[in-house]
Amino acid sequence: MNFVECHEEPIHIPGYIQSFGYLIGIDAESHSITFFSRNIADIFRIENAEQLFGRNLMDFPEIFRSVMDSDLYASLKDFTKRENETHFDKVFISGKEYHFSIFRSGKHIFLEFEAVLENPNKRISNKYDNFYVIDNEKELWEQLLSTLSKIVNYDRMMVYKFMMDGSGKVIAERRDENMESYLGLHYPESDIPKQARELYLKKRKRIFSNVYADTVPLISRTDDTIDLTFAASRGMSPVHGQYIKNSGASSSFSVSIIIEDHLWGLVTCQNSEAKHIDLEDRVQAGIFTALASNAYSSFKSKNELNYRLELNEKSSQLKAEFLKHNNLFDSLADNKAKIRKLPEADGLAIIAEGDMVTVGTIPERNTIDAIAHWALENTTESIFVSRSFLKDYGEELGLDESAAGIIIYFIERSKKEMLIWFRKEFDEHISWAGNPEKKIGVVLQDGQEKQIISPRTSFHIFTENIKGNSRRWNSRDISSVQTVRDVILETSHKQYNAIKALNNELRKVNEELDSFSYTISHDLGTPLTVMKLNAQMLLANFEKTEKNRNKLTSIVEEIDSMAEMMHDVLQLSRAKHSEIELERIHPANTILKISENAKITFESPNCEIIIKECPDVLADKTMLHQVFLNIINNAVKYSSHKDEPQVEIWGAEEDEHIVYRISDNGIGIPQEEKHKMFKIFNRMDNAKKFKGNGVGLSIVHRIMKRIGGNVDYDNNKEGTCFILTFKKP
C-alpha cells in the first residue's frame, strides 16, 4: 500500500471530469481528435465514439455541424495561439443551448461544453465602482460577498485569507441563519496544500456542483496523462470530495483573490444541497472578485504610501537628532525611546563602544549578553528576526517572557555592536475549524488502495494555546528597523567626521572665492575707467566715419557692462560677509527716491508708479536699500516697453511678518524657469533684449536670507509680482 502526502496528490490529472461537463481534446497541430469524455455520446448522439479517434470534427458534419458553424471554431487557429487563454461562445446541440469554450494547453486544444442554465433570481447592479469608495478591509470583503450573493447565493459564502505558512483564516462571512459561523476560524495548510494553491493561481474559478455525483472518465487511445488544470469541469480529488462531504456540504464554488500576482485568498462558497452555477454567472463572479481585489490592492498601496511618508519624516527627524552628537553611541542613547517605538517594540538594548543602554521592558543584563553572544555565533545576516525566540531558545539561553520575540540589527559585527528590540510573550489562542492534527486514512485511487492524509471529520471549533511567541513582526516593523539602519549608516561617526572635514574645506574655498570676487571687482575698476576715458577721447577726436564711431561706441558700452557686472559681484560678496545691524526702518522715502531715479535711468517717464502703505520693517539700512533698488529697477525696466507701464508697491502686516509686494505689468517670468530664478548670472530668455547681467536677484535673495526674511514671486495675468517678507519690528 502506497503512502501519499496531500501535497503529492496529482490533482491536475484526475483522469475524469464532473458530470455537468463534456470535453473533446484535439491535437493542436492536426486538429484530429485525441481524447474525449465518455458522455459526449449523450449530447452528440454518437453510437460508436471510438470512430472519432484520429479523425477531424469536419469528418463528421452531421454530428458536429453546430460546433463547426460557431465563429469560435471557425477562428480556431487565431484563438489558440496563446496557451491557457479561454474563449467562449454558445451553440445549440440537439435543440438545447450549451456554453462552448476553447483553450489550448500544451499540445492539446480543449473543446468544453456545458448546458446553459437560466438564473431567474439573479439581481445585479451595473455599478462596478462601488468597491473603490470603500477604504476598510472588512467592509470591502463584506461588500463583495453581498454582491456575489445576488449572483450565486450559496448557503455559506466566505472570504478566506492565506497566512504566511499556507494556513488560512476566514475574515468575512455570509451565511444562512441556521448555519454555524466560521468567521475568525483558522484552517491548517493541509486543507489547501501547495499544489492546490498553485492550481487556484492558474485556474481562478472552480466549481464542484455535486460531490455525490458519478464522475465521467476520459477516453484516450494513448497513454498520455491529460492535464485538466484549465478545464472548468475538472474532476475533484477523492480527498477533497470527502473533505466537502465531511463539512456537511454537497456543492462548492470558489474564486481566487489575486493580489500583485500572488494568491492572497479565496472566495469560497458551500451549499448543503447540490448546486450548479451557470458559466456566465461564474465569469461574472470572477469579474466582481477581480474588481474587489484591485480595490483592496489600491487602498493598501495608498495606506502603505502614507506610512512610508510618515516613516521618511521620522527618519529625517532622527537624522537631525543624530547629527547633534559627535559619536554614534551618544546619538543612539539620546534617541533610544524613539528608536524603540519605531518597530513598536516593548524594549530595546543598545550595545556599542563596549557599553550598553536599555529602555522599556527587557531581560536581565546577563541574559542580553547571552543573546548577543548567541547572535554573533549563530547568525550571518545583518538583520535577524524571530517571533518564537522564547519557544525556540528559551531553555538554552535562560530567557523569560520579555524576550519572546526579537529583532537584532548588527551595526558592526567585528566590534560586537548591535541593537536588539524585544517583544513580550503573547498569550495566543488560535481557533481552528476542527482539530488541525493530521490523520492517516485509506482511499481507492486507480484501483489501488493508498494511505493518504485523511480529511477532518469534524469542523467544530478547536482552540489551541500557543506559548513562547510574541506578536508577529510585520513588514512595517522590518521597514522601521531598516530605517534606523540607514540613519546610522548615513550619520555614523566616521561619516560625520568626513562630512565635517569636507564642510571645513568647502568653507575655506568659499572664503577664497569671495575674497577673489572682492579683489577683481575692486582692483579692476581703475584700469576699466582708464580704458573708458581713452575710448571716449578717441570717439571725440578720431576720424568720424560711421564705421569707426560704431566700433568705439561698442567698446564704451562693453566697458560699462563689465564695470556694472563687477560692481554687482562686489555687492554680492558684501551681502554675504558685511556686518549687519537690524533696526526698525521706515522705507517709504527710500522707495520713493528709488522709484523716481528708476524712471530716469530706464527712460520711462510715463511709467506710473503707485506707492501705497509702507509699514516699518526690521532690517539693515544699507541692505534694505539694495533690495528695493534691485526689485524696483527690474519692475520699471521690464515694463518700460509697454504702452502704459505700471508698477505698484505696497506693504501689509501678515501674521508675524511684514510683507511687501512690488507688482509690474512687464514681460513676466516663464514658469519652467522658476527653479533658476535667483541663481547668479542667470537671465530669462525673454529678458535678453534688456540690458543686465543676472546678478541683481541673487543679491536680493542673499540679503533677504541674511536679515531673516525671504523673497519669492508670483506671475500676474500680465507681468510679475515680487514678494518680500521681513521680520516684524
Secondary structure, 3 states (H helix, E strand, C coil): CEEECHHHCCCCCCCEECCCEEEEEEECCCCEEEEEECCHHHHHCCCCHHHHCCCEHHHCHHHHHHHHCCHHHHCHHHHCCCCCCCEEEEEEECCEEEEEEEEEECCEEEEEEEECCCCCCCCCCCCCCHHHHCCCHHHHHHHHHHHHHCCCCCCEEEEEEECCCCCEEEEEEEECCCCCCCCCCEECHHHCCHHHHHHHHHCCEEEECCCCCCCEEEEECCCCCCCCCCCCCECCCHHHHHHHHHCCCCEEEEEEEEECCEEEEEEEEEECCCCCCCHHHHHHHHHHHHHHHHHHHHHHHHHHHHHHHHHHHHHHHHHHHHCCCCCHHHHHHHCHHHHHHCCCCCEEEEEECCEEEEEECCCCHHHHHHHHHHHHHHCCCCEEEECCHHHHHHHHHCCCHHHCEEEEEEEEHHHCEEEEEEECCCCEEEEEECCCCCEEEEEEECCEEEEEEECCCCCCEEEEEECCCCCCCCHHHHHHHHHHHHHHHHHCHHHHHHHHHHHHHHHHHHHHHHHHHHHHHHHCHHHHHHHHHHHHHHHHHCCCCHHHHHHHHHHHHHHHHHHHHHHHHHHHHHHHHCCCCCEEECCHHHHHHHHHHHHHHCCCCCCEEEECCCCCEEECHHHHHHHHHHHHHHHHHHHCCCCCCEEEEEEEEECCEEEEEEEECCCCCCHHHHHHCCCCCCCCHHHCCCCCCCCHHHHHHHHHHHCCCEEEEEECCCCEEEEEEEECC
